[in-house]
Amino acid sequence: MQVSDELKATRAEVTRAGFRLLNSVVEPAVKAGVASPFSIGPGAIVLETIGRLSGKRRSVPLLASRVCGKVIVSTVRSDSQWLKNIEAEPGVSVWLNGKSRAATAKVTRGPLNVVVLDLD
């Protein structure tokens, strides 16, 4: 059975709406310092980029790991807008322990897209 284009579009919109709802709850908690990664290990961050088309600040909560003064995030989704924004402008901000910190991001594309954030 083939899925119609209309059903695919509806499914995609429901997925986007679900992530927007989830992010509206997670983002304020992470910015308040909840679930931040320790000096070494996993946790949640909010990554802020500059929209490559709009020029506006964009934010996305992500799971990350901290290792040796760097923050590492990844995604299998090659069409993630935050990845494209970083490639256009690698100067980003990252929320850790309730504080925003400047960082420089480097994207490595592959089956697993990896972003390394060097904290300034």
N, C-alpha and C positions, 0 to 999 in steps of 0.2 A: 504494500500500500504506500503510495507516494503522499507526502505531506504537501498540502497546497502552499503557495507563496503567502497567501493571506494568513494561514495558520502559523507559518514560520515567523512572519512579521509580528503577529500577536504574541507568540512565545517570546520573541526577542524583547518586545516592549514590557512584558510582564517581568522578565528577568531584570531589565534595567530598573524598573520601578522597585523591585525587591531589593536590589543593591542600594538604591537611593535611600530606601527606608532603613535598611541595616546601617548604612554609613551615617545617617542622621542620628543614630543612637550611639554608635561606636566612636565616631569622631570626637564629640565633646568629652567622653570619658578618657580617651587616649590623651587629648590635649590637657586634661586635668592631671595626667600622670598615671592613670590606671593601666596596668599591664605592660608598662615600658620594659624593654629588655635591660637587664643588668649590664655591667661592663663587658661580660662575656655571656652569650646565650640568646635564646629566642624571646620575642615579645611583640607587642604591637606599637606601631608608629603612625604618625600622620605625615605624609609626604606632600609638600607644597611645591608646585611647579608653576611656570608662567605659560599660559595657553599660547600655543604657537600661532594660532589664527586670531584669537580674541585679544591677546596681550593681557588678559585678566589672570589673577591668581587662582589656581585650581588646587584642590586638596583631595587626597584619597587616603583612607586608613589602609594599612597593609601589615601583614605579618613580616617580621624581619629578624635577623640575627646580628648581634654585635660581636665583632672579632677584631682584636688589636686596634681599637680606635676607628674602625670602619663599621658601617651599617650595610648589610647585604639584604636585598630583596630580590624576588624572582617571580616570574609568571610564565605559564605556557601559552598565554594569549598574546600572539604577535600583533594584534590590532588594538591593544590597550592604549588609550589616549595619553595616559601619563607617560608611557614609554616614548611615544612620539614627541611629547612636549620636552622631555629630557634631552632627546637627540637634537632638538632645535635650540634648546637653552639649558646647558648642564648646571647652571647655578640654581640651586634649590634650597629649600628650608626643610628641616625635619624636626618634628616634635618628639622630644625625649624627656621623660621625667617631668612633664608639665611645663617645659620650656622649649621655645623655638631656637634651633641652631642652624646656622648657615652651613651648607655643604656643597661639594662639587660632585656631580654624578657621572659615572661612566657606564654605558650600556654595552653589554656583549650579547649579540643576537645568536640564537640557535634553537634547538628543540626546547630548551629551557632558557628563557631570556633572563639574564642576570644583570642586576644593577648594583654597583659598588658605590656607596656614598662616603666620600672622604670628608670627615667633619673638619671645618675650618677652625 
